[in-house]
Each structure stands twice: as C-alpha cells, then as structure tokens.
Amino acid sequence: MFRHTQQTQYNCTPEQPDPLYAMKLQELIGGAYGEMTVAMQYLFQGWNTRVPGKYKDLILDTATEELGHVEMISIMIARLLEGAPAEQISAAAAANPALAAVLGGQNPQHAIVAGGGAVLADSAGYPWNGKYIVASGNLMADFMANAAAEAQGRLQTARLYNMTEDPGVQDMLRFNLARDTAHQNQWLAAIETLKADGLEDIPVPIKFGLDTEYSEHSYEIWGLSDGAEGPAALPTTSADGRGEFIYLRSPEPLGPTPEVPATDPLLYATVNGGSRTVAGGTAPATGAGGLVDKAKEALTGTQPGTHRKS
C-alpha cells in the first residue's frame, strides 16, 4: 500500500521562471539515470526480493523516497515554466530569434502536452523507457547496478547545478546531491553486508560456482589497444581475492577462422558459384538440402530437383 503525503521532502521553489532550464532539468526525471529510473528500479527489485527482512525493507524504503524526488523535480519544472510559453517565448525571441524559431526557449511539449508541467521524458524529449531499469532478482548484481545508477545520477545533478544561478533551484539540488551521496554509500555498504551474511559474493552469480568456466582465463586482462598502461590501473590481486591478474600484452586468437554456412537458396544471399533456376528467376547453386527444400520434401514426399506427378 502506498500513501501520498502532501508535503514535499524538500523545498522546490525557484526564484524566477526559466523554461529553458526546465527542459534541462527533465533529465533528472526521465533520463536513463533519472529519478523515475531509480524509483522503478528499486520498486521492482523490492517486489521481486525473495529474502524477507532487512534487504527488502531497505530497497522499498529507498524506492518510495525516489518517488518523492520525482514529485519534487516535477513541481520545480512546473514553477520554472510559470508564465511560459507566452511571456518567456517573447523574451527568448527578442534575444535570439533563431532559438525562438527552433524551440521557443523551451520544450514545446511542456506547453502542448503537459499544459505547463513536467513530462515523463529526458532533456532531449525522449520518453522514459522501462528498459532503463535493472531488477534481476540477484541482490549482488542489483546493488552493483544501484550504486552505478546513483553515481551517474549525482554526476548529472552536479552538472545541472553548474548550469543555473537560481538560488532556489540550487537549494533543491544541494538536497538531491546529498541524498545521492547517501544512496551511493548505502548500496556499496549493502554489498559488503551481503558478503558478510554469506548470501552473495563476486563474481555474480557466485552460486553457479567456478568449476565450469575455463579458470585459466578467469583473471586474464587482454591488452587489445595501442595503449600500454592498462596494467597500472589494476592491483595484483583480483577483487574477489581468488586470483591474481595476468595482463596479456599481445593475446593471440584462441579460435579458428570461421566459415559462414551456406544459406537457403530461396533467401537469395550472395554466395560463390553459379546459379540455378527457381520459380521467378535464378538462385545461387548451393545444392539441395536448405531449410526450405527440406520443408518441401517433408510436405510433398519428393526429392529436391524432382517434380511430383499428378
């Protein structure tokens, strides 16, 4: 059950309208690493968690908080759009007619679709996509993805902070930055708790085990670029503590030169050799036995290249 509280988590009041910045701020709602993504990501992770208790509670606590962040930024965007489009477009046109001709100083969908409010899209107007979320059912894999999402989100918030001088907008973003800091640390700490509890470890999935893979390659780093300083980016011991990195500066291919199998003649791929006549023209003479030929054999009881008598 969800309950909405009318008070916002933090103040979201700009000093003055700014429809162009409202368009930029859309990234924090509907971008790949925006608040809508982490809210849905954590909700589905929580709903799919098979371990009741602390991990499920932590995930759903954070998911519900992120929904509040979507609300805060939506309200901020609506307030940044106050007086737009008429007043703000006129000002933009006076200052820069080319900009006014292209965008009118704002995202047109703010006015056309949302009636002066936020839309579920990124700063370029691309709609939010459920494919952005990661909810695998494996808590280690999910918490790693969560920490990365919070890092990307904080990075983008920091960039947006430097794109405005509005003290009201900066005030809200200072709060958001702090919450992103908390969440980055939260997921990284939860990863360590998962290890301590013996539930998960790296590599993911640890419960699959390591016996099946070719372990001689498990800690190799293949140097396949001209840059020669890759080894300096890594310690000697691997992150899972089970091996030591081996940096191969000139790795050799381990497989043969591939041969692409012949395609069915009726698919008309270009191949070497002559051609044979088929209905409607010719096709490469790749011989009988293609998928279509085999299907015809099964249906008619004939051999390729023969005709069934009536």
C-alpha positions as protocol buffer text, in pm:
chain_id: "A"
residue {
  index: 1
  type: MET
  ca { x: 0 y: 0 z: 0 }
}
residue {
  index: 2
  type: PHE
  ca { x: 124 y: 347 z: -83 }
}
residue {
  index: 3
  type: ARG
  ca { x: 22 y: 669 z: 86 }
}
residue {
  index: 4
  type: HIS
  ca { x: 92 y: 1016 z: -53 }
}
residue {
  index: 5
  type: THR
  ca { x: 188 y: 1294 z: 186 }
}
residue {
  index: 6
  type: GLN
  ca { x: 115 y: 1641 z: 52 }
}
residue {
  index: 7
  type: GLN
  ca { x: 432 y: 1795 z: 193 }
}
residue {
  index: 8
  type: THR
  ca { x: 737 y: 1755 z: -30 }
}
residue {
  index: 9
  type: GLN
  ca { x: 1059 y: 1605 z: 100 }
}
residue {
  index: 10
  type: TYR
  ca { x: 1236 y: 1937 z: 49 }
}
residue {
  index: 11
  type: ASN
  ca { x: 1165 y: 2284 z: -84 }
}
residue {
  index: 12
  type: CYS
  ca { x: 1135 y: 2312 z: -463 }
}
residue {
  index: 13
  type: THR
  ca { x: 1075 y: 2678 z: -538 }
}
residue {
  index: 14
  type: PRO
  ca { x: 1285 y: 2868 z: -793 }
}
residue {
  index: 15
  type: GLU
  ca { x: 1349 y: 3239 z: -759 }
}
residue {
  index: 16
  type: GLN
  ca { x: 1215 y: 3306 z: -1108 }
}
residue {
  index: 17
  type: PRO
  ca { x: 1081 y: 3114 z: -1412 }
}
residue {
  index: 18
  type: ASP
  ca { x: 1329 y: 2967 z: -1659 }
}
residue {
  index: 19
  type: PRO
  ca { x: 1168 y: 2742 z: -1924 }
}
residue {
  index: 20
  type: LEU
  ca { x: 1499 y: 2663 z: -2091 }
}
residue {
  index: 21
  type: TYR
  ca { x: 1641 y: 2529 z: -1764 }
}
residue {
  index: 22
  type: ALA
  ca { x: 1315 y: 2340 z: -1710 }
}
residue {
  index: 23
  type: MET
  ca { x: 1397 y: 2147 z: -2027 }
}
residue {
  index: 24
  type: LYS
  ca { x: 1744 y: 2065 z: -1893 }
}
residue {
  index: 25
  type: LEU
  ca { x: 1603 y: 1955 z: -1558 }
}
residue {
  index: 26
  type: GLN
  ca { x: 1386 y: 1697 z: -1737 }
}
residue {
  index: 27
  type: GLU
  ca { x: 1699 y: 1476 z: -1745 }
}
residue {
  index: 28
  type: LEU
  ca { x: 1664 y: 1421 z: -1370 }
}
residue {
  index: 29
  type: ILE
  ca { x: 1309 y: 1294 z: -1418 }
}
residue {
  index: 30
  type: GLY
  ca { x: 1307 y: 1087 z: -1736 }
}
residue {
  index: 31
  type: GLY
  ca { x: 1670 y: 1030 z: -1827 }
}
residue {
  index: 32
  type: ALA
  ca { x: 1832 y: 688 z: -1820 }
}
residue {
  index: 33
  type: TYR
  ca { x: 1969 y: 766 z: -1472 }
}
residue {
  index: 34
  type: GLY
  ca { x: 1692 y: 996 z: -1358 }
}
residue {
  index: 35
  type: GLU
  ca { x: 1468 y: 968 z: -1054 }
}
residue {
  index: 36
  type: MET
  ca { x: 1199 y: 776 z: -1242 }
}
residue {
  index: 37
  type: THR
  ca { x: 1453 y: 508 z: -1333 }
}
residue {
  index: 38
  type: VAL
  ca { x: 1584 y: 454 z: -981 }
}
residue {
  index: 39
  type: ALA
  ca { x: 1232 y: 468 z: -834 }
}
residue {
  index: 40
  type: MET
  ca { x: 1106 y: 195 z: -1068 }
}
residue {
  index: 41
  type: GLN
  ca { x: 1431 y: 1 z: -1042 }
}
residue {
  index: 42
  type: TYR
  ca { x: 1411 y: -17 z: -664 }
}
residue {
  index: 43
  type: LEU
  ca { x: 1039 y: -88 z: -661 }
}
residue {
  index: 44
  type: PHE
  ca { x: 1074 y: -389 z: -889 }
}
residue {
  index: 45
  type: GLN
  ca { x: 1383 y: -509 z: -705 }
}
residue {
  index: 46
  type: GLY
  ca { x: 1194 y: -489 z: -379 }
}
residue {
  index: 47
  type: TRP
  ca { x: 883 y: -658 z: -510 }
}
residue {
  index: 48
  type: ASN
  ca { x: 1098 y: -937 z: -658 }
}
residue {
  index: 49
  type: THR
  ca { x: 1314 y: -991 z: -347 }
}
residue {
  index: 50
  type: ARG
  ca { x: 1278 y: -1347 z: -217 }
}
residue {
  index: 51
  type: VAL
  ca { x: 1455 y: -1271 z: 111 }
}
residue {
  index: 52
  type: PRO
  ca { x: 1215 y: -1101 z: 355 }
}
residue {
  index: 53
  type: GLY
  ca { x: 1356 y: -862 z: 609 }
}
residue {
  index: 54
  type: LYS
  ca { x: 1632 y: -604 z: 602 }
}
residue {
  index: 55
  type: TYR
  ca { x: 1727 y: -608 z: 233 }
}
residue {
  index: 56
  type: LYS
  ca { x: 1369 y: -591 z: 108 }
}
residue {
  index: 57
  type: ASP
  ca { x: 1289 y: -317 z: 358 }
}
residue {
  index: 58
  type: LEU
  ca { x: 1594 y: -110 z: 259 }
}
residue {
  index: 59
  type: ILE
  ca { x: 1515 y: -138 z: -112 }
}
residue {
  index: 60
  type: LEU
  ca { x: 1149 y: -37 z: -71 }
}
residue {
  index: 61
  type: ASP
  ca { x: 1234 y: 247 z: 169 }
}
residue {
  index: 62
  type: THR
  ca { x: 1462 y: 392 z: -97 }
}
residue {
  index: 63
  type: ALA
  ca { x: 1220 y: 327 z: -381 }
}
residue {
  index: 64
  type: THR
  ca { x: 947 y: 523 z: -207 }
}
residue {
  index: 65
  type: GLU
  ca { x: 1186 y: 809 z: -134 }
}
residue {
  index: 66
  type: GLU
  ca { x: 1277 y: 825 z: -504 }
}
residue {
  index: 67
  type: LEU
  ca { x: 911 y: 864 z: -597 }
}
residue {
  index: 68
  type: GLY
  ca { x: 914 y: 1174 z: -379 }
}
residue {
  index: 69
  type: HIS
  ca { x: 1214 y: 1303 z: -576 }
}
residue {
  index: 70
  type: VAL
  ca { x: 1018 y: 1265 z: -899 }
}
residue {
  index: 71
  type: GLU
  ca { x: 744 y: 1477 z: -741 }
}
residue {
  index: 72
  type: MET
  ca { x: 987 y: 1745 z: -622 }
}
residue {
  index: 73
  type: ILE
  ca { x: 1151 y: 1788 z: -960 }
}
residue {
  index: 74
  type: SER
  ca { x: 813 y: 1786 z: -1136 }
}
residue {
  index: 75
  type: ILE
  ca { x: 694 y: 2069 z: -913 }
}
residue {
  index: 76
  type: MET
  ca { x: 1018 y: 2258 z: -973 }
}
residue {
  index: 77
  type: ILE
  ca { x: 973 y: 2224 z: -1350 }
}
residue {
  index: 78
  type: ALA
  ca { x: 613 y: 2348 z: -1331 }
}
residue {
  index: 79
  type: ARG
  ca { x: 730 y: 2652 z: -1137 }
}
residue {
  index: 80
  type: LEU
  ca { x: 1016 y: 2716 z: -1379 }
}
residue {
  index: 81
  type: LEU
  ca { x: 754 y: 2717 z: -1656 }
}
residue {
  index: 82
  type: GLU
  ca { x: 535 y: 2975 z: -1483 }
}
residue {
  index: 83
  type: GLY
  ca { x: 445 y: 3244 z: -1737 }
}
residue {
  index: 84
  type: ALA
  ca { x: 556 y: 3027 z: -2030 }
}
residue {
  index: 85
  type: PRO
  ca { x: 512 y: 2998 z: -2314 }
}
residue {
  index: 86
  type: ALA
  ca { x: 377 y: 3344 z: -2397 }
}
residue {
  index: 87
  type: GLU
  ca { x: 595 y: 3568 z: -2180 }
}
residue {
  index: 88
  type: GLN
  ca { x: 910 y: 3360 z: -2191 }
}
residue {
  index: 89
  type: ILE
  ca { x: 895 y: 3286 z: -2563 }
}
residue {
  index: 90
  type: SER
  ca { x: 858 y: 3658 z: -2633 }
}
residue {
  index: 91
  type: ALA
  ca { x: 1171 y: 3728 z: -2427 }
}
residue {
  index: 92
  type: ALA
  ca { x: 1363 y: 3450 z: -2599 }
}
residue {
  index: 93
  type: ALA
  ca { x: 1258 y: 3571 z: -2942 }
}
residue {
  index: 94
  type: ALA
  ca { x: 1373 y: 3923 z: -2864 }
}
residue {
  index: 95
  type: ALA
  ca { x: 1713 y: 3798 z: -2750 }
}
residue {
  index: 96
  type: ASN
  ca { x: 1765 y: 3523 z: -3006 }
}
residue {
  index: 97
  type: PRO
  ca { x: 1518 y: 3484 z: -3295 }
}
residue {
  index: 98
  type: ALA
  ca { x: 1691 y: 3166 z: -3418 }
}
residue {
  index: 99
  type: LEU
  ca { x: 1645 y: 2998 z: -3080 }
}
residue {
  index: 100
  type: ALA
  ca { x: 1285 y: 3110 z: -3065 }
}
residue {
  index: 101
  type: ALA
  ca { x: 1223 y: 2964 z: -3411 }
}
residue {
  index: 102
  type: VAL
  ca { x: 1362 y: 2626 z: -3313 }
}
residue {
  index: 103
  type: LEU
  ca { x: 1245 y: 2578 z: -2956 }
}
residue {
  index: 104
  type: GLY
  ca { x: 1082 y: 2897 z: -2842 }
}
residue {
  index: 105
  type: GLY
  ca { x: 1324 y: 2882 z: -2548 }
}
residue {
  index: 106
  type: GLN
  ca { x: 1163 y: 2568 z: -2405 }
}
residue {
  index: 107
  type: ASN
  ca { x: 1048 y: 2214 z: -2469 }
}
residue {
  index: 108
  type: PRO
  ca { x: 727 y: 2257 z: -2675 }
}
residue {
  index: 109
  type: GLN
  ca { x: 574 y: 1952 z: -2509 }
}
residue {
  index: 110
  type: HIS
  ca { x: 578 y: 2131 z: -2175 }
}
residue {
  index: 111
  type: ALA
  ca { x: 306 y: 2354 z: -2318 }
}
residue {
  index: 112
  type: ILE
  ca { x: 143 y: 2132 z: -2583 }
}
residue {
  index: 113
  type: VAL
  ca { x: 127 y: 1803 z: -2394 }
}
residue {
  index: 114
  type: ALA
  ca { x: 160 y: 1883 z: -2026 }
}
residue {
  index: 115
  type: GLY
  ca { x: -11 y: 2222 z: -2011 }
}
residue {
  index: 116
  type: GLY
  ca { x: 282 y: 2391 z: -1844 }
}
residue {
  index: 117
  type: GLY
  ca { x: 405 y: 2095 z: -1641 }
}
residue {
  index: 118
  type: ALA
  ca { x: 672 y: 1826 z: -1646 }
}
residue {
  index: 119
  type: VAL
  ca { x: 665 y: 1535 z: -1891 }
}
residue {
  index: 120
  type: LEU
  ca { x: 796 y: 1182 z: -1847 }
}
residue {
  index: 121
  type: ALA
  ca { x: 1090 y: 1232 z: -2082 }
}
residue {
  index: 122
  type: ASP
  ca { x: 1456 y: 1330 z: -2077 }
}
residue {
  index: 123
  type: SER
  ca { x: 1610 y: 1668 z: -2161 }
}
residue {
  index: 124
  type: ALA
  ca { x: 1600 y: 1589 z: -2533 }
}
residue {
  index: 125
  type: GLY
  ca { x: 1230 y: 1496 z: -2519 }
}
residue {
  index: 126
  type: TYR
  ca { x: 1292 y: 1119 z: -2547 }
}
residue {
  index: 127
  type: PRO
  ca { x: 1025 y: 930 z: -2350 }
}
residue {
  index: 128
  type: TRP
  ca { x: 1127 y: 744 z: -2035 }
}
residue {
  index: 129
  type: ASN
  ca { x: 1176 y: 373 z: -2102 }
}
residue {
  index: 130
  type: GLY
  ca { x: 1119 y: 82 z: -1867 }
}
residue {
  index: 131
  type: LYS
  ca { x: 1421 y: -90 z: -2024 }
}
residue {
  index: 132
  type: TYR
  ca { x: 1639 y: 151 z: -1825 }
}
residue {
  index: 133
  type: ILE
  ca { x: 1577 y: -39 z: -1503 }
}
residue {
  index: 134
  type: VAL
  ca { x: 1775 y: -334 z: -1364 }
}
residue {
  index: 135
  type: ALA
  ca { x: 1586 y: -580 z: -1145 }
}
residue {
  index: 136
  type: SER
  ca { x: 1748 y: -922 z: -1186 }
}
residue {
  index: 137
  type: GLY
  ca { x: 1648 y: -1099 z: -866 }
}
residue {
  index: 138
  type: ASN
  ca { x: 2015 y: -1132 z: -770 }
}
residue {
  index: 139
  type: LEU
  ca { x: 2079 y: -877 z: -494 }
}
residue {
  index: 140
  type: MET
  ca { x: 2454 y: -852 z: -556 }
}
residue {
  index: 141
  type: ALA
  ca { x: 2407 y: -774 z: -925 }
}
residue {
  index: 142
  type: ASP
  ca { x: 2124 y: -532 z: -842 }
}
residue {
  index: 143
  type: PHE
  ca { x: 2313 y: -346 z: -569 }
}
residue {
  index: 144
  type: MET
  ca { x: 2610 y: -301 z: -803 }
}
residue {
  index: 145
  type: ALA
  ca { x: 2374 y: -156 z: -1063 }
}
residue {
  index: 146
  type: ASN
  ca { x: 2216 y: 66 z: -797 }
}
residue {
  index: 147
  type: ALA
  ca { x: 2550 y: 212 z: -690 }
}
residue {
  index: 148
  type: ALA
  ca { x: 2635 y: 285 z: -1054 }
}
residue {
  index: 149
  type: ALA
  ca { x: 2294 y: 446 z: -1115 }
}
residue {
  index: 150
  type: GLU
  ca { x: 2334 y: 672 z: -811 }
}
residue {
  index: 151
  type: ALA
  ca { x: 2683 y: 769 z: -926 }
}
residue {
  index: 152
  type: GLN
  ca { x: 2554 y: 865 z: -1271 }
}
residue {
  index: 153
  type: GLY
  ca { x: 2259 y: 1049 z: -1118 }
}
residue {
  index: 154
  type: ARG
  ca { x: 2480 y: 1250 z: -883 }
}
residue {
  index: 155
  type: LEU
  ca { x: 2717 y: 1331 z: -1170 }
}
residue {
  index: 156
  type: GLN
  ca { x: 2432 y: 1470 z: -1379 }
}
residue {
  index: 157
  type: THR
  ca { x: 2288 y: 1663 z: -1084 }
}
residue {
  index: 158
  type: ALA
  ca { x: 2629 y: 1822 z: -1024 }
}
residue {
  index: 159
  type: ARG
  ca { x: 2646 y: 1927 z: -1389 }
}
residue {
  index: 160
  type: LEU
  ca { x: 2298 y: 2075 z: -1374 }
}
residue {
  index: 161
  type: TYR
  ca { x: 2388 y: 2262 z: -1055 }
}
residue {
  index: 162
  type: ASN
  ca { x: 2656 y: 2447 z: -1252 }
}
residue {
  index: 163
  type: MET
  ca { x: 2408 y: 2534 z: -1529 }
}
residue {
  index: 164
  type: THR
  ca { x: 2195 y: 2765 z: -1313 }
}
residue {
  index: 165
  type: GLU
  ca { x: 2249 y: 3057 z: -1079 }
}
residue {
  index: 166
  type: ASP
  ca { x: 1896 y: 3046 z: -942 }
}
residue {
  index: 167
  type: PRO
  ca { x: 1936 y: 3011 z: -562 }
}
residue {
  index: 168
  type: GLY
  ca { x: 1604 y: 2829 z: -526 }
}
residue {
  index: 169
  type: VAL
  ca { x: 1698 y: 2566 z: -784 }
}
residue {
  index: 170
  type: GLN
  ca { x: 2045 y: 2527 z: -636 }
}
residue {
  index: 171
  type: ASP
  ca { x: 1891 y: 2485 z: -291 }
}
residue {
  index: 172
  type: MET
  ca { x: 1687 y: 2185 z: -406 }
}
residue {
  index: 173
  type: LEU
  ca { x: 1980 y: 2036 z: -596 }
}
residue {
  index: 174
  type: ARG
  ca { x: 2201 y: 2061 z: -286 }
}
residue {
  index: 175
  type: PHE
  ca { x: 1949 y: 1835 z: -111 }
}
residue {
  index: 176
  type: ASN
  ca { x: 1938 y: 1595 z: -407 }
}
residue {
  index: 177
  type: LEU
  ca { x: 2317 y: 1576 z: -418 }
}
residue {
  index: 178
  type: ALA
  ca { x: 2324 y: 1481 z: -50 }
}
residue {
  index: 179
  type: ARG
  ca { x: 2066 y: 1208 z: -99 }
}
residue {
  index: 180
  type: ASP
  ca { x: 2262 y: 1069 z: -395 }
}
residue {
  index: 181
  type: THR
  ca { x: 2569 y: 1060 z: -170 }
}
residue {
  index: 182
  type: ALA
  ca { x: 2373 y: 867 z: 91 }
}
residue {
  index: 183
  type: HIS
  ca { x: 2240 y: 620 z: -162 }
}
residue {
  index: 184
  type: GLN
  ca { x: 2578 y: 555 z: -325 }
}
residue {
  index: 185
  type: ASN
  ca { x: 2723 y: 472 z: 16 }
}
residue {
  index: 186
  type: GLN
  ca { x: 2413 y: 274 z: 111 }
}
residue {
  index: 187
  type: TRP
  ca { x: 2434 y: 33 z: -180 }
}
residue {
  index: 188
  type: LEU
  ca { x: 2810 y: -11 z: -151 }
}
residue {
  index: 189
  type: ALA
  ca { x: 2767 y: -90 z: 220 }
}
residue {
  index: 190
  type: ALA
  ca { x: 2482 y: -332 z: 148 }
}
residue {
  index: 191
  type: ILE
  ca { x: 2711 y: -517 z: -94 }
}
residue {
  index: 192
  type: GLU
  ca { x: 2952 y: -579 z: 192 }
}
residue {
  index: 193
  type: THR
  ca { x: 2666 y: -691 z: 419 }
}
residue {
  index: 194
  type: LEU
  ca { x: 2555 y: -942 z: 155 }
}
residue {
  index: 195
  type: LYS
  ca { x: 2907 y: -1087 z: 160 }
}
residue {
  index: 196
  type: ALA
  ca { x: 2922 y: -1093 z: 540 }
}
residue {
  index: 197
  type: ASP
  ca { x: 2586 y: -1271 z: 557 }
}
residue {
  index: 198
  type: GLY
  ca { x: 2712 y: -1533 z: 311 }
}
residue {
  index: 199
  type: LEU
  ca { x: 2422 y: -1468 z: 73 }
}
residue {
  index: 200
  type: GLU
  ca { x: 2615 y: -1342 z: -229 }
}
residue {
  index: 201
  type: ASP
  ca { x: 2968 y: -1269 z: -345 }
}
residue {
  index: 202
  type: ILE
  ca { x: 3160 y: -1188 z: -660 }
}
residue {
  index: 203
  type: PRO
  ca { x: 3176 y: -1299 z: -930 }
}
residue {
  index: 204
  type: VAL
  ca { x: 2800 y: -1291 z: -981 }
}
residue {
  index: 205
  type: PRO
  ca { x: 2633 y: -1540 z: -966 }
}
residue {
  index: 206
  type: ILE
  ca { x: 2863 y: -1697 z: -709 }
}
residue {
  index: 207
  type: LYS
  ca { x: 2621 y: -1986 z: -653 }
}
residue {
  index: 208
  type: PHE
  ca { x: 2683 y: -2104 z: -1008 }
}
residue {
  index: 209
  type: GLY
  ca { x: 3036 y: -2181 z: -893 }
}
residue {
  index: 210
  type: LEU
  ca { x: 3369 y: -2151 z: -1070 }
}
residue {
  index: 211
  type: ASP
  ca { x: 3430 y: -2510 z: -1175 }
}
residue {
  index: 212
  type: THR
  ca { x: 3251 y: -2492 z: -1509 }
}
residue {
  index: 213
  type: GLU
  ca { x: 3438 y: -2195 z: -1656 }
}
residue {
  index: 214
  type: TYR
  ca { x: 3789 y: -2222 z: -1803 }
}
residue {
  index: 215
  type: SER
  ca { x: 3963 y: -2088 z: -1495 }
}
residue {
  index: 216
  type: GLU
  ca { x: 4294 y: -2031 z: -1674 }
}
residue {
  index: 217
  type: HIS
  ca { x: 4125 y: -1732 z: -1836 }
}
residue {
  index: 218
  type: SER
  ca { x: 3936 y: -1604 z: -1530 }
}
residue {
  index: 219
  type: TYR
  ca { x: 4189 y: -1338 z: -1434 }
}
residue {
  index: 220
  type: GLU
  ca { x: 4346 y: -1256 z: -1769 }
}
residue {
  index: 221
  type: ILE
  ca { x: 4327 y: -896 z: -1889 }
}
residue {
  index: 222
  type: TRP
  ca { x: 4365 y: -876 z: -2266 }
}
residue {
  index: 223
  type: GLY
  ca { x: 4565 y: -579 z: -2388 }
}
residue {
  index: 224
  type: LEU
  ca { x: 4399 y: -511 z: -2722 }
}
residue {
  index: 225
  type: SER
  ca { x: 4465 y: -140 z: -2768 }
}
residue {
  index: 226
  type: ASP
  ca { x: 4777 y: 57 z: -2853 }
}
residue {
  index: 227
  type: GLY
  ca { x: 4784 y: 199 z: -2500 }
}
residue {
  index: 228
  type: ALA
  ca { x: 5035 y: 12 z: -2285 }
}
residue {
  index: 229
  type: GLU
  ca { x: 4950 y: 149 z: -1940 }
}
residue {
  index: 230
  type: GLY
  ca { x: 4646 y: -68 z: -1863 }
}
residue {
  index: 231
  type: PRO
  ca { x: 4827 y: -280 z: -1600 }
}
residue {
  index: 232
  type: ALA
  ca { x: 4883 y: 31 z: -1387 }
}
residue {
  index: 233
  type: ALA
  ca { x: 4505 y: 62 z: -1338 }
}
residue {
  index: 234
  type: LEU
  ca { x: 4485 y: -269 z: -1152 }
}
residue {
  index: 235
  type: PRO
  ca { x: 4625 y: -415 z: -831 }
}
residue {
  index: 236
  type: THR
  ca { x: 4790 y: -755 z: -841 }
}
residue {
  index: 237
  type: THR
  ca { x: 4510 y: -939 z: -659 }
}
residue {
  index: 238
  type: SER
  ca { x: 4162 y: -964 z: -812 }
}
residue {
  index: 239
  type: ALA
  ca { x: 3865 y: -803 z: -639 }
}
residue {
  index: 240
  type: ASP
  ca { x: 3723 y: -1141 z: -533 }
}
residue {
  index: 241
  type: GLY
  ca { x: 4055 y: -1238 z: -370 }
}
residue {
  index: 242
  type: ARG
  ca { x: 4063 y: -1567 z: -557 }
}
residue {
  index: 243
  type: GLY
  ca { x: 4331 y: -1496 z: -814 }
}
residue {
  index: 244
  type: GLU
  ca { x: 4592 y: -1258 z: -948 }
}
residue {
  index: 245
  type: PHE
  ca { x: 4553 y: -1051 z: -1262 }
}
residue {
  index: 246
  type: ILE
  ca { x: 4759 y: -1151 z: -1563 }
}
residue {
  index: 247
  type: TYR
  ca { x: 4792 y: -877 z: -1825 }
}
residue {
  index: 248
  type: LEU
  ca { x: 4844 y: -1022 z: -2173 }
}
residue {
  index: 249
  type: ARG
  ca { x: 5005 y: -752 z: -2385 }
}
residue {
  index: 250
  type: SER
  ca { x: 4971 y: -942 z: -2713 }
}
residue {
  index: 251
  type: PRO
  ca { x: 4696 y: -1203 z: -2676 }
}
residue {
  index: 252
  type: GLU
  ca { x: 4651 y: -1444 z: -2961 }
}
residue {
  index: 253
  type: PRO
  ca { x: 4314 y: -1558 z: -3101 }
}
residue {
  index: 254
  type: LEU
  ca { x: 4201 y: -1887 z: -2950 }
}
residue {
  index: 255
  type: GLY
  ca { x: 3956 y: -1985 z: -3223 }
}
residue {
  index: 256
  type: PRO
  ca { x: 3991 y: -2072 z: -3595 }
}
residue {
  index: 257
  type: THR
  ca { x: 3896 y: -1856 z: -3891 }
}
residue {
  index: 258
  type: PRO
  ca { x: 3519 y: -1901 z: -3915 }
}
residue {
  index: 259
  type: GLU
  ca { x: 3333 y: -2026 z: -4219 }
}
residue {
  index: 260
  type: VAL
  ca { x: 2981 y: -1896 z: -4254 }
}
residue {
  index: 261
  type: PRO
  ca { x: 2747 y: -2181 z: -4350 }
}
residue {
  index: 262
  type: ALA
  ca { x: 2557 y: -2172 z: -4679 }
}
residue {
  index: 263
  type: THR
  ca { x: 2214 y: -2016 z: -4657 }
}
residue {
  index: 264
  type: ASP
  ca { x: 1898 y: -2148 z: -4812 }
}
residue {
  index: 265
  type: PRO
  ca { x: 1890 y: -2062 z: -5185 }
}
residue {
  index: 266
  type: LEU
  ca { x: 1547 y: -1903 z: -5158 }
}
residue {
  index: 267
  type: LEU
  ca { x: 1683 y: -1644 z: -4915 }
}
residue {
  index: 268
  type: TYR
  ca { x: 1894 y: -1506 z: -5204 }
}
residue {
  index: 269
  type: ALA
  ca { x: 2212 y: -1432 z: -5015 }
}
residue {
  index: 270
  type: THR
  ca { x: 2517 y: -1368 z: -5233 }
}
residue {
  index: 271
  type: VAL
  ca { x: 2747 y: -1672 z: -5245 }
}
residue {
  index: 272
  type: ASN
  ca { x: 3025 y: -1810 z: -5464 }
}
residue {
  index: 273
  type: GLY
  ca { x: 2938 y: -2043 z: -5751 }
}
residue {
  index: 274
  type: GLY
  ca { x: 2686 y: -2048 z: -6036 }
}
residue {
  index: 275
  type: SER
  ca { x: 2311 y: -2023 z: -6022 }
}
residue {
  index: 276
  type: ARG
  ca { x: 2016 y: -2249 z: -6070 }
}
residue {
  index: 277
  type: THR
  ca { x: 1670 y: -2177 z: -6196 }
}
residue {
  index: 278
  type: VAL
  ca { x: 1391 y: -2141 z: -5945 }
}
residue {
  index: 279
  type: ALA
  ca { x: 1042 y: -2003 z: -5966 }
}
residue {
  index: 280
  type: GLY
  ca { x: 1059 y: -1642 z: -6076 }
}
residue {
  index: 281
  type: GLY
  ca { x: 1431 y: -1639 z: -6172 }
}
residue {
  index: 282
  type: THR
  ca { x: 1762 y: -1787 z: -6059 }
}
residue {
  index: 283
  type: ALA
  ca { x: 1926 y: -1853 z: -5727 }
}
residue {
  index: 284
  type: PRO
  ca { x: 2284 y: -1948 z: -5633 }
}
residue {
  index: 285
  type: ALA
  ca { x: 2366 y: -2313 z: -5692 }
}
residue {
  index: 286
  type: THR
  ca { x: 2435 y: -2404 z: -5332 }
}
residue {
  index: 287
  type: GLY
  ca { x: 2290 y: -2751 z: -5373 }
}
residue {
  index: 288
  type: ALA
  ca { x: 1989 y: -2916 z: -5215 }
}
residue {
  index: 289
  type: GLY
  ca { x: 1930 y: -2952 z: -4850 }
}
residue {
  index: 290
  type: GLY
  ca { x: 1835 y: -2599 z: -4743 }
}
residue {
  index: 291
  type: LEU
  ca { x: 1565 y: -2543 z: -4484 }
}
residue {
  index: 292
  type: VAL
  ca { x: 1303 y: -2456 z: -4745 }
}
residue {
  index: 293
  type: ASP
  ca { x: 1395 y: -2761 z: -4958 }
}
residue {
  index: 294
  type: LYS
  ca { x: 1374 y: -2989 z: -4656 }
}
residue {
  index: 295
  type: ALA
  ca { x: 1034 y: -2846 z: -4567 }
}
residue {
  index: 296
  type: LYS
  ca { x: 912 y: -2910 z: -4922 }
}
residue {
  index: 297
  type: GLU
  ca { x: 1042 y: -3267 z: -4905 }
}
residue {
  index: 298
  type: ALA
  ca { x: 856 y: -3331 z: -4584 }
}
residue {
  index: 299
  type: LEU
  ca { x: 532 y: -3191 z: -4723 }
}
residue {
  index: 300
  type: THR
  ca { x: 539 y: -3345 z: -5071 }
}
residue {
  index: 301
  type: GLY
  ca { x: 747 y: -3657 z: -5029 }
}
residue {
  index: 302
  type: THR
  ca { x: 964 y: -3559 z: -5327 }
}
residue {
  index: 303
  type: GLN
  ca { x: 1338 y: -3520 z: -5362 }
}
residue {
  index: 304
  type: PRO
  ca { x: 1491 y: -3180 z: -5445 }
}
residue {
  index: 305
  type: GLY
  ca { x: 1503 y: -3115 z: -5817 }
}
residue {
  index: 306
  type: THR
  ca { x: 1218 y: -3358 z: -5897 }
}
residue {
  index: 307
  type: HIS
  ca { x: 854 y: -3294 z: -5979 }
}
residue {
  index: 308
  type: ARG
  ca { x: 567 y: -3485 z: -5830 }
}
residue {
  index: 309
  type: LYS
  ca { x: 338 y: -3633 z: -6095 }
}
residue {
  index: 310
  type: SER
  ca { x: -30 y: -3559 z: -6067 }
}
